[in-house]
Amino acid sequence: MAQFELILPKMGESVAEATITNWLKNIGDVIDAEESIVEVATDKVDSEVPSPVSGTLIKILVDVNGVAEVGSPIAIIEVEGEGSGSSAAPVPEVTPEPAVAAAEIEEQVAAAAATVSATEPSGPIAKNSNGRFYSPLVRSMAKEEGIGQSELDQIPGSGKEGRVTKKDIIAYLDGGRSNAAPAAVSQTTPVRPAETAAAPAQPTSVSTTKTSAPAIKIGAGDEIIEMDRMRKLIADHMVNSVQTSPHVTSFVEADMTKVVLWRNRMKGEFQKKHGEKITFTPIIMEAIVKAIQDFPMINVSIDGNNIIKHGAINVGMAAALPSGNLIVPVVKNADQLSLLGITKAVNDLANRARNNQLKPDEISGGTYTLTNVGTFGNVMGTPIINQPQVAIMAAGAIVKKPAVVETPEGDVIAVQHKMFLSHSYDHRVVDGALGGMFVKRVAEYLESWDLNREI
């Protein structure tokens, strides 16, 4: 018999260690390959670690509440065969549960999180308190939401032995925190209309500016709605982007007539043949990818005084969630995909975004972003750059307009399908010439669409 060391796998960028919260198997239990064996928690996610091999658990190296480093052994499994040692096969990377998408967005906005420190509750959150263990993720969430130790101890726990889980924290926050002390994040209590003149509202941690927010007069019919955790992260991300990048926006009106005629002719056949709907988003994304190949200095990021020129073209697409929040799934290596491949990727990511089924890796690593504001009937927009990228494009609604059309017989007035493209870019590295030429090139690719193209 051989001994196999179960290694704690990587669980996301910047995660170096995890706390063992629960062993799902006991010593002597038989384990099947890919069967979950242990529950772990980091300051970002709670996850289960599967066993890559079949065998019998013979030794647990890290007890419950113990901390293990990524890449270190946490258990030994006896498998059939000779020899002993570490993993004979690569340990798969743990995929955190889809519900932690907002936690991964937090990694993208870490630079904006400095303001939380000014509003933290006094004293650290203990790992063990009142006979109850708190995982790194729960302690991190409590710290971010301004929940102090005494308040955390009052939250009912649905986990093993009454432990507080991530879901308990979210449910507690969504419930208004009515049974505990006021949140330390805002340092304020709900304000009645009669009190507003004497007690101006204080700024919350959402704002990363140093200036005080103006006082808000609360009327008798007004309703105070606390931002959910994801909305706070988005707000921080947007404020951080505007403070980081000097935004400039260039506009071009593209003639989409050929694209519209082609899509109207192809969409029925396309769906019948491929089982997919073809929207304008993958068509516009393909044009953006071609333009990036022509102007690769759009596909960059800034690191201090260095410009990072990305080899991969990973295009994010802003997607609205049913909750009203925003998420940006990423089509990786879009330059290596055909229009059919881009269409399938766009449809898949959009569907899973709406159902909260995206994996953390699918909302990170973008090098350029497209947002289709035309979906909501808007003719144009001035999008905010998705840091650490340096540019983003908004596609407006396609509308019919009378336009001058050049023909061999002379100019004529005809009804054409027009769409505004809005290109926001970071003026630290993208000047007006590059930013303007780029959006113009995207329009040119769309206007020169081949009406006879097959897919």
HELIX and SHEET records of a PDB file:
HELIX    1   1 PRO A   98  VAL A  100  5                                   3    
HELIX    2   2 ALA A  101  GLN A  108  1                                   8    
HELIX    3   3 ALA A  110  THR A  119  5                                  10    
HELIX    4   4 PRO A  136  GLU A  145  1                                  10    
HELIX    5   5 GLN A  149  GLN A  154  1                                   6    
HELIX    6   6 LYS A  160  GLY A  162  5                                   3    
HELIX    7   7 LYS A  166  ASP A  174  1                                   9    
HELIX    8   8 PRO A  193  GLU A  195  5                                   3    
HELIX    9   9 ARG A  229  THR A  244  1                                  16    
HELIX   10  10 THR A  257  HIS A  274  1                                  18    
HELIX   11  11 PHE A  280  ASP A  294  1                                  15    
HELIX   12  12 PRO A  296  ILE A  298  5                                   3    
HELIX   13  13 ALA A  334  GLN A  336  5                                   3    
HELIX   14  14 LEU A  339  ARG A  354  1                                  16    
HELIX   15  15 PRO A  360  ILE A  363  5                                   4    
HELIX   16  16 VAL A  373  PHE A  376  5                                   4    
HELIX   17  17 GLY A  432  GLU A  447  1                                  16    
SHEET    1   A 5 VAL A  30  ILE A  31  0                                        
SHEET    2   A 5 GLY A  55  ILE A  60 -1                                        
SHEET    3   A 5 PRO A  73  VAL A  79 -1                                        
SHEET    4   A 5 ALA A   2  ILE A   7 -1                                        
SHEET    5   A 5 SER A  84  GLY A  85  1                                        
SHEET    1   B 4 ASP A  46  PRO A  50  0                                        
SHEET    2   B 4 SER A  36  ALA A  41 -1                                        
SHEET    3   B 4 GLU A  17  TRP A  23 -1                                        
SHEET    4   B 4 VAL A  67  GLU A  69 -1                                        
SHEET    1   C 2 ASN A 128  SER A 129  0                                        
SHEET    2   C 2 ARG A 132  PHE A 133 -1                                        
SHEET    1   D 6 HIS A 247  ASP A 255  0                                        
SHEET    2   D 6 GLY A 410  ASP A 426 -1                                        
SHEET    3   D 6 ALA A 391  ALA A 395 -1                                        
SHEET    4   D 6 TYR A 368  ASN A 372  1                                        
SHEET    5   D 6 VAL A 315  MET A 317  1                                        
SHEET    6   D 6 VAL A 330  VAL A 331 -1                                        
SHEET    1   E 3 HIS A 247  ASP A 255  0                                        
SHEET    2   E 3 GLY A 410  ASP A 426 -1                                        
SHEET    3   E 3 VAL A 399  THR A 407 -1                                        
SHEET    1   F 2 VAL A 300  ASP A 303  0                                        
SHEET    2   F 2 ASN A 306  LYS A 309 -1                                        
SHEET    1   G 2 ALA A 319  ALA A 320  0                                        
SHEET    2   G 2 LEU A 326  ILE A 327 -1                                        
END                                                                             
